[in-house]
Amino acid sequence: MSIPEALGLGENYSLHGGNVDQLNSVIHWLMLVLFVGWTTYFLIALYKFSAKRHPKASYSGVKNHVSTHLEIGVVIVEAVFLLGFAFPLWAERTDTFERVVGDDADAPRVRVVGQQYAWTYHYPGNDGVFGRTDSALITGSNSLGIDPLDTNGDDDFISTSILRLPVGRDSILQVTSKDVIHNFAIVPMRIQQDCIPGKEIPMWFRPTREMETYVVCAQLCGEAHANMKGSMEVISASEYYKWATSRSDEELAKKQK
Ligand SMILES: [Cu+2]
C-alpha cells in the first residue's frame, strides 16, 4: 500500500499530483524512521538508566556528542525537503500562473469565492476578462458585487452549484473570501489554497481525466464548516466551452434587454 492510499487521499487526477504524492511519501517515511529511532532510544534509556541499575544519579551526564550530531543531521535533511522540494513545488502551483496565461490566453480562469458556508464561482465569460468587483456593491441579487458599470462584467457568469473545468487544460483558480478565512481544497487534484478576505490568490493545475468529485473547505471557519462542500466536474474541452459560451451568451442577452 502506498502512503497516499494509506492516508485515504484516493487517486490522483492532476498532472502535478504525482510530485505531491511523492514528497508526501518521502516525508512520511522519514517520520517513520524518526519515530522508530527515537522510540528505540527512549526504551534503551529507560532500561539502561533505571533507578534499579543506577540508584545514584549522575550529575555529569552524557559526554559524547552523538545526539547533537544526529539532531543537526535531522535538521539538515528537513531543511532540504522544505527549501529544496516543498517550497519550489508549491511556488510552481501559485507564482507561475502568469506563464500559464502567457502560453495559453484561453486558459480557463475562475474566481473562487468562499463564504460561510458555500462556494461561488465567477467565470469571466467569452471576453476572458473578469468584471470589476467591489464588496460595497454586494446585494441580494449581486452576490459577488460585480460592478454593473464595467462592461467587462457584462458577459461574466456565476455558478453556485458546481465548478466545471475542461480536461487536459491548465486551469487557474483565483481564490478569495467574503468573510472569514476558508481553504479551497480539491483532494483528487492535490491542490488547496487559503481564501483570504481582500486577497485574490492564484493556483493552477491540469486535470488529466474526466471525473466528478467534490471540493471541501479545509480551514475550520465556523459551526457549519463541515457542510462547506461543493461539486466539481471535469468534462471534455468541447463540452466545457459549449457550456461556458452559452452561459456567457445568456448573461449578455439578459443585460442587453
Ligand atoms: Cu470553511
Boltz pocket constraint, residues with backbone or C-beta under 6 A from the ligand:
constraints:
  - pocket:
      binder: B
      contacts: [[A, 181], [A, 182], [A, 183], [A, 217], [A, 218], [A, 219], [A, 220], [A, 221], [A, 222], [A, 225], [A, 228]]
      max_distance: 6.0
